[in-house]
Structures are given as C-alpha cells and as structure tokens.
C-alpha cells in the first residue's frame, strides 16, 4: 500500500514539474498590427469602402422613404388596385435595398471578401512571425492578450510583441 502511495505521489510530482517547465509567452496582436503600415492602409481602404456602401444603401433607403411618403399623400385619391400596386412596388424596392445591404455587409458579402483580401495576407505574416519567435524562444504556449478578457497580470518580460514586430520585415 505504501509503495502504491509512493508511486502515485512520485508520478504527480513528475507531472507537476513537467507542467512548470513549459515556457509561456504572450503577444498583443493589436499592438503588432498598429506597427504595420500596410495594416493601417488596408483598414483605411476598408473603412472608405464601407462608408461608400453605407452611403449607397442610405441613398436607396431614402428613395424608398420618398416613394412611401408620396404614396401616403396620394393614397386617398387612388383606387384599391392602384394602392395595392403601389404598396407592392414599395415593398419590392425595400426588399431590394435589404438584399443590396446584405450583399455588401452580410456574412459572405463584399465587405467580408474585401476584408479577407486586404487583411488575411497581413494576418498570415504576423502568425508566421509569432510562430518563428515561439519556436526560437522555446515557448510551448503563446497567448494573444488582445483577444483575451480577464487577464489580470502579464509579466512584461514574457511579452513577445516587440520580437514579432522586429521579425515582420523579414517575413514574406
């Protein structure tokens, strides 16, 4: 019985020692992206494109609203069939505006595709740099503080962000 207890305690001690031997570091991808001029240019392009698309959708919505307001003013003088036709026209135009909005800002919309086109190459470079810094430094775990909530302490010496930023110009 003592032998089993001794083996169990020894196994626990060895496993705890192995866990403590792991090297952990962290990065702030937010800080890294801010240091990349291409990232700023890409986000500015995306913002300009989003603004353009928002203006286009807003313009179309204004047209629908004007059509609706004109209909409200004239509907008393319209026949039932003319009212129904105008209502259907307004509903159809509103549906098309929603489709337009979805084509721009939806899950598989233009903005999503443009975001991937502009930002994915930059994100891939950053990931490669993080990987290289982690391997070179012998880190078994690198955490992104930008995406984590609830981190209450991070030792400054374990911040790998500066190393990643220095390595980025060499990554293609």
N, C-alpha and C positions, 0 to 999 in steps of 0.2 A: 504494500500500500504506500509506504514511504517512497519507494522507488518511482511509482506512477506519479505521485505528487511532485517529486523532484524533477522528473522528465517534463511534466506539464509546466512547471514554473520556468524551467530552462527554455522550453520552446517559446513561452510568452516573452521572456527576456530577449531572446534572439530576434523574434519578430518585431518587438518594440525598437530594438537597436537598428534594425533594417529600415524601419519607417523613419526614424530620426536621422538616418544617414542620407535621406533623399534631399536634394537641393531644390529649393523653390524660389522662383523669382516672379516679378510682375512687370507689366508694361501698362502704359496708358495710350491706347491707340488714338484717343482724342489728341493728346499731345504730339504724337507721331504724325498724324495727318496734318495738324496745324503747321508742321515743319516742312511739309512737302508743297512746293509752289504749284505743281500740276494738280494737286487735290483742290487747292483754292480755285484755280481756273475752272476745273470741272464742276465744282459746286456752284460757281457763279454762272456758268453756262446753263446748268440745270435750273437754277433759280430764274434766270431770264426766260427760259423755255416754259417753265411752269407759269410764270406771270403772263406770257403771251397766250398760253392755252386758257388760263383763267379769264383773261380779257375776252377771248373769243367766245367762251361759254357764257360769260356775263352778257355779252352783246346779243347772243341768241336768246337768252332768257328775257332780256329787255324787249326784244321783238315779240316774244310770246305774250309778255305782260301788256304791251301796247295793243296787240291783237285782242286780248281778253278785255281790256278797258274799252276799246272801241265796240266790241260786241255787247258789253254791258250797257253802253249808251244807246245802242241801236236795237236791242233785242225786243223792246216793246213794240216796235214798228215792223217786226219780222213775223213771217208765218212760222208755224210749228216746224215744218220741214226745213226751212231756211235756218231756224235756230239750231236744229239738230245737226245740220250740215256744218254750221259754224263751230259748234261745240266739238264736233268730231275733228274738225281741222285744228282747233286749238289743242286738243288732247294729243293728236298726232304730232304736231310741232313740238309740244312739250316732251313727248316720248323720244323724239329725235335728238333733242337737246340733252336729255339724260343719257342717251346712247353715246353722243359725242363726248360728254363728260366722262363716261365710263371708258371710252376708247383712249382718252388722254390719261386719266388718273386711276383707272381700275387696276386690278391685280396683274393683268397681262397687258396693260396699256402702254402707250407710247412713253410716258414718263418712267415707268418701270424699266422698259427696254433701254432707254437712253441712260438711265442711272447705271444699269449694268454695263453698258458700253463704255461710259466715261470712268466709272469708279472701280469696276472689277479688276482691270489691269493694275491699278494702284494698290488695291487691297491684296492682290496676289504678290506683288513686290514686297509689301510690308510683311506678309505672312512668311515669305521666303527669308527675309532678314531676321524675323523673330526666330524662325527655325534654326538658322545658322548660329545666331547668338546663343540660343539654348543648348545646342549641341556642343559648340565650342566651350561654353562655360560649364558643361556637365549638369545642366538643370534637367530634372525629371518632370517638372511642372512649371509652366509659366501662366500666370493669371492676368487677365485684362481687367484692370480696375475701372476702366471707363464703362464696362458693361455690367459691373457687379454693384449691387446695392448692399449696404450693410457692412462694408469693410470699415472697421474702426481703427485699425492700426496697420501700417505698412512700413517696414524698416527701409529707410532711404537707400541703404547700401544694396538692397535687393531689386531696386528699380533698374530695369534693363532698357528703358525707353531711349536714353541717350546713346547707348551702344547700338541700338537698332537704327536710330537716326543717322549715326555716323556710317553705318554699313550700307544704308539705302542707295547712295550714288553708285555703288558697285554692282547692284542687283539690276538685272535687265529682264 
